[in-house]
């Protein structure tokens, strides 16, 4: 994949994940349609491409990534956008936060 993105002629210098061979972006409706085919075929929980983006951000936070790292990874120019949209707290993070407080109090 890095070889593909290293060629400016292929991706036009952008950081898009889903592109045609000529570097133009694929339509979101097309991507969601193809994803839905796979979901139905394999009896998976329904999700959209944008839903995968939210999941990606949540997993980054759970892995310990900072808000700044997530902002850069998602390509947001404004950190406020990242904070407002993608910082919904997951159950795992809630448990980790409670555990951190408990360990701190026990010291």
C-alpha positions in Angstrom: 0.0 0.0 0.0 2.8 2.4 0.8 4.2 1.8 -2.7 0.8 2.9 -4.1 0.6 6.0 -2.0 4.2 6.9 -2.7 3.3 7.4 -6.4 1.8 10.9 -6.6 0.4 10.2 -10.0 -1.8 7.4 -8.6 -3.4 9.2 -5.6 -3.0 12.8 -6.8 -1.1 13.7 -3.6 -4.1 13.1 -1.3 -4.4 10.7 1.6 -7.7 9.0 0.5 -8.0 5.3 1.4 -10.4 4.3 -1.3 -9.4 5.5 -4.8 -9.7 4.3 -8.4 -6.6 3.5 -10.4 -6.6 7.0 -11.8 -6.5 8.5 -8.3 -10.0 9.8 -8.2 -12.0 9.0 -5.1 -14.7 6.2 -5.0 -18.2 7.3 -4.2 -19.3 6.7 -0.7 -22.5 5.1 -1.9 -20.5 2.6 -3.9 -18.3 1.7 -1.0 -21.2 1.3 1.4 -23.0 -0.9 -1.2 -19.9 -3.2 -1.5 -19.6 -3.3 2.2 -23.2 -4.3 2.7 -22.8 -7.2 0.2 -19.9 -8.5 2.4 -21.9 -7.9 5.6 -24.9 -9.9 4.3 -22.7 -12.6 2.8 -20.9 -13.2 6.1 -23.8 -12.4 8.4 -22.0 -9.5 10.1 -23.3 -6.6 12.2 -24.4 -3.8 9.9 -22.0 -0.8 9.7 -21.2 1.9 7.2 -17.8 3.1 6.0 -18.3 6.2 8.2 -19.1 3.8 11.1 -15.8 2.1 10.5 -14.1 5.6 10.9 -15.8 6.1 14.3 -14.7 2.6 15.3 -11.2 3.3 14.2 -11.1 6.5 16.3 -12.6 4.7 19.3 -10.0 1.9 19.1 -7.2 4.5 18.8 -8.4 6.1 22.1 -8.7 2.6 23.7 -5.1 1.9 22.6 -3.9 5.0 24.5 -3.5 7.4 21.5 -3.7 11.1 22.5 -6.4 13.4 21.1 -3.6 15.1 19.0 -2.5 11.7 17.5 -6.1 10.8 16.6 -6.7 14.3 15.1 -3.7 13.9 12.8 -4.6 10.3 11.9 -8.1 11.3 11.0 -6.9 14.3 9.0 -8.8 17.0 11.0 -7.4 20.5 10.7 -9.1 21.5 13.9 -8.7 19.5 17.2 -12.1 20.7 18.4 -13.7 18.7 15.6 -12.0 15.6 16.8 -13.0 16.3 20.4 -16.6 17.0 19.6 -17.3 14.1 17.2 -15.0 11.2 18.1 -14.4 11.3 21.8 -17.5 9.4 22.7 -16.3 7.3 25.6 -16.3 3.5 25.1 -17.2 1.0 27.9 -13.6 -0.1 27.9 -12.4 3.5 28.5 -15.0 4.0 31.3 -13.7 0.8 33.0 -10.1 1.8 32.6 -10.8 5.3 34.0 -12.6 3.8 37.0 -9.7 1.3 37.5 -7.1 4.1 37.4 -9.0 6.1 40.0 -9.3 3.0 42.3 -5.6 2.3 42.0 -4.7 5.9 42.8 -6.9 5.9 45.9 -5.4 2.7 47.1 -1.9 4.2 47.1 
